[in-house]
Each structure stands twice: as C-alpha cells, then as structure tokens.
Amino acid sequence: MYHFNDWEVIVTGGTRGIGAAVSKAFLKADARVTAVYGGNETAAAAFKDAFHDDRLEIKKLDVSDYEAVEQFFAEYDQTHDNLRVLVNCAGIRRDAIVGMMSQAEWQQVIDVNLSGSFHMSKFATQLMLSMRFGRIINITSPSGKMGFPGQANYAASKAGQVALTKSLSKEVARRGITVNCVSPGFIATDFIAELEPALTQAYKAQVPMKRFGKPEEVAQAVLFLASDAAAYITGSVLEVTGGL
Ligand SMILES: NC(=O)c1ccc[n+]([C@@H]2O[C@H](COP(=O)([O-])OP(=O)(O)OC[C@H]3O[C@@H](n4cnc5c(N)ncnc54)[C@H](OP(=O)(O)O)[C@@H]3O)[C@@H](O)[C@H]2O)c1
C-alpha cells in the first residue's frame, strides 16, 4: 500500500515485538531498514535470517548511552545518505509501586524510553535538517496519559516522550521534518507476555474491542505517519488502542 523506495529508515527495538513489525512493514514497502536492538542477539539473528534481504541491517546499540548513539550516527553517516525516518520503539518496563521502586528501576526506564528517544532524535535530526525532510515517530503509551499503578517510571517516560515530540516538532516544522507519536494500547508482544493471567483478562476487559492489538496494526499507523499522506500532521499522538 505504501511505497518508500530506498528510503533509509532506523527502527530502534526493531528486531522484536512492535519494532520488528515496523521494520518488516517498511521492508515490504521497499525501504532500507537499520533495525537497532539492545542485547537479545538470538532474536536479532533470527530476525535477520528470516529475511535474506540486503536492505535490512541489524545493529546492536544501547540507546540510553549518549556516547554510543553519537558514535552510531557518526558511522551511519559514513555509509548512508538518505535517512528519512526514525522510529523510536525501544522500550522497557520495570514495574513496581512507587514506595517499593528502586532508584535503579526508576532510572533505567527513564534512560531507555525517554533519554533514548532524545539521543536518537538529536542526531537523526542533524542528518534530516540538511535534507530538509524527515519523519520521527516515537512509540509512546496510554500509560503516559492515564497512569497505571506500578508504572510511575514507565508512565513518566512515556508522557515525557509526548512532550519531547511536541517541542521538537515545533523546532523543525519549517524544515520539512514531522515529529509524531503512535500510542499503542495493549499489544500482544513479549512486553506483556509475562503478565499474570488474571491481569491479562482484566486488561482485555477494559478494551472496548475486547482483544489485544497486533504489532502489525501498530506498524500500519507508523507507516501512515511516515507517508506523504501525513505530510501536514506534526506534534500529534495517534492512538492505536482498540478504543481504550
Ligand atoms: N506491547 C504493548 O502492549 C505496548 C503498549 C504501549 C506501548 N508499547 C511500547 O512499544 C515499544 C515496543 O514494545 P514491544 O511490546 O515491542 O516490546 P518488546 O517486544 O519487549 O521489544 C522491546 C525492544 O526494545 C529493545 N530495547 C530494549 N532496551 C533497549 C536499549 N537499551 N537499547 C536499544 N534497544 C533496546 C529490545 O531489544 P532486544 O531485543 O535486544 O532486547 C526490543 O527489540 C516500547 O517502547 C513500549 O513501551 C508497547
């Protein structure tokens, strides 16, 4: 449906879950994809092997590490000249109620989900500015708007991504770069796989459509925001939640 002929796309968290579906959808639409992963080598290798496609490269990178991200982009710039799309999908949960949350649980989630989006966006924007074109899409969560018990760190990081999106969108709007969020509801990935069955049922009951979403359904929203059809949309949050 969409065509991104030889557009270069970076997807963080791009070898598993929602990010993997996003990478796959861009490849299917003829883009060239760099799928970034954090440390799960097995999943990354399996993802790469499933494609046999030289338009897909995988890259291990801790998005929470500023210097590593700077180095990644310095190398990326040597070998790529057409970065059009950045999708910040890397994310983690370390759930605990505030009274029991360790400082490390707080900090890790902020570092990966929020600071990681800042690090990647900063250097991607520098490349996109010279081309006067770009699409940055941050994967946030309804948790950032509603709050969920046990997710103060996660909700804060996800609300922060929305604020980052809105501010950055205003900085770069005149230079042909749009910055938006996609906010998925409950999506069936490893991310929520280990929830207790009773909690899974309770969450499902909250969703008006009475089912969890599929990663592919989120990917389609990302591709829409990257496409020409969304050229006048910036600073917005597109919800893919089954009505949550
Ligand atoms: N699933 C849901 O219900 C849901 C709902 C709303 C929002 N979201 C958001 O959607 C995004 C993707 O979630 P998902 O369900 O696809 O999760 P997932 O299946 O657990 O995948 C998470 C991805 O993030 C990568 N990652 C984690 N820490 C990283 C780091 N420090 N540097 C680089 N990459 C890192 C992982 O890499 P490895 O494979 O190497 O571990 C993995 O590829 C997250 O931002 C999440 O907050 C998910």
The ligand as a MOL file (V3000), in Angstrom:
LIG
                    3D

  0  0  0     0  0            999 V3000
M  V30 BEGIN CTAB
M  V30 COUNTS 48 52 0 0 0
M  V30 BEGIN ATOM
M  V30 1 N 3.3060 -4.1660 23.8860 0
M  V30 2 C 2.4980 -3.2500 24.3830 0
M  V30 3 O 1.4040 -3.5530 24.8860 0
M  V30 4 C 2.8640 -1.7870 24.3060 0
M  V30 5 C 1.8750 -0.8430 24.5720 0
M  V30 6 C 2.1710 0.5120 24.5060 0
M  V30 7 C 3.4460 0.9000 24.1670 0
M  V30 8 N 4.3980 -0.0230 23.9160 0 CHG=1
M  V30 9 C 5.7400 0.4630 23.5720 0
M  V30 10 O 6.1300 -0.0830 22.3390 0
M  V30 11 C 7.5600 -0.2280 22.3170 0
M  V30 12 C 7.9050 -1.6440 21.8890 0
M  V30 13 O 7.2770 -2.5500 22.7780 0
M  V30 14 P 7.2160 -4.1180 22.4550 0
M  V30 15 O 5.9380 -4.5880 23.0100 0
M  V30 16 O 7.5440 -4.3810 21.0450 0 CHG=-1
M  V30 17 O 8.4180 -4.6240 23.4140 0
M  V30 18 P 9.4010 -5.8530 23.2850 0
M  V30 19 O 8.7940 -6.9450 22.4880 0
M  V30 20 O 9.8430 -6.1420 24.6830 0
M  V30 21 O 10.6480 -5.2430 22.4710 0
M  V30 22 C 11.4140 -4.2100 23.0210 0
M  V30 23 C 12.5170 -3.8510 22.0670 0
M  V30 24 O 13.2850 -2.7710 22.6380 0
M  V30 25 C 14.6600 -3.1110 22.5590 0
M  V30 26 N 15.4350 -2.4700 23.6220 0
M  V30 27 C 15.2240 -2.5610 24.9500 0
M  V30 28 N 16.1530 -1.8390 25.6160 0
M  V30 29 C 16.9640 -1.2890 24.6650 0
M  V30 30 C 18.1000 -0.4440 24.7070 0
M  V30 31 N 18.6270 -0.0030 25.8730 0
M  V30 32 N 18.6730 -0.0580 23.5440 0
M  V30 33 C 18.1630 -0.4880 22.3650 0
M  V30 34 N 17.0840 -1.2830 22.2550 0
M  V30 35 C 16.5020 -1.6890 23.4040 0
M  V30 36 C 14.6900 -4.6180 22.6720 0
M  V30 37 O 15.9270 -5.1100 22.2120 0
M  V30 38 P 16.3460 -6.6560 22.4860 0
M  V30 39 O 15.5130 -7.4780 21.5450 0
M  V30 40 O 17.8010 -6.6920 22.1780 0
M  V30 41 O 16.0270 -6.9270 23.9140 0
M  V30 42 C 13.4910 -4.9850 21.8200 0
M  V30 43 O 13.8510 -5.0030 20.4620 0
M  V30 44 C 8.0500 0.1530 23.7110 0
M  V30 45 O 8.5200 1.4650 23.6910 0
M  V30 46 C 6.8020 0.0590 24.5640 0
M  V30 47 O 6.8580 0.9530 25.6400 0
M  V30 48 C 4.1450 -1.3630 23.9810 0
M  V30 END ATOM
M  V30 BEGIN BOND
M  V30 1 1 1 2
M  V30 2 2 2 3
M  V30 3 1 2 4
M  V30 4 1 4 5
M  V30 5 2 4 48
M  V30 6 2 5 6
M  V30 7 1 6 7
M  V30 8 2 7 8
M  V30 9 1 8 9
M  V30 10 1 8 48
M  V30 11 1 9 10
M  V30 12 1 9 46
M  V30 13 1 10 11
M  V30 14 1 11 12
M  V30 15 1 11 44
M  V30 16 1 12 13
M  V30 17 1 13 14
M  V30 18 2 14 15
M  V30 19 1 14 16
M  V30 20 1 14 17
M  V30 21 1 17 18
M  V30 22 2 18 19
M  V30 23 1 18 20
M  V30 24 1 18 21
M  V30 25 1 21 22
M  V30 26 1 22 23
M  V30 27 1 23 24
M  V30 28 1 23 42
M  V30 29 1 24 25
M  V30 30 1 25 26
M  V30 31 1 25 36
M  V30 32 1 26 27
M  V30 33 1 26 35
M  V30 34 2 27 28
M  V30 35 1 28 29
M  V30 36 1 29 30
M  V30 37 2 29 35
M  V30 38 1 30 31
M  V30 39 2 30 32
M  V30 40 1 32 33
M  V30 41 2 33 34
M  V30 42 1 34 35
M  V30 43 1 36 37
M  V30 44 1 36 42
M  V30 45 1 37 38
M  V30 46 2 38 39
M  V30 47 1 38 40
M  V30 48 1 38 41
M  V30 49 1 42 43
M  V30 50 1 44 45
M  V30 51 1 44 46
M  V30 52 1 46 47
M  V30 END BOND
M  V30 END CTAB
M  END
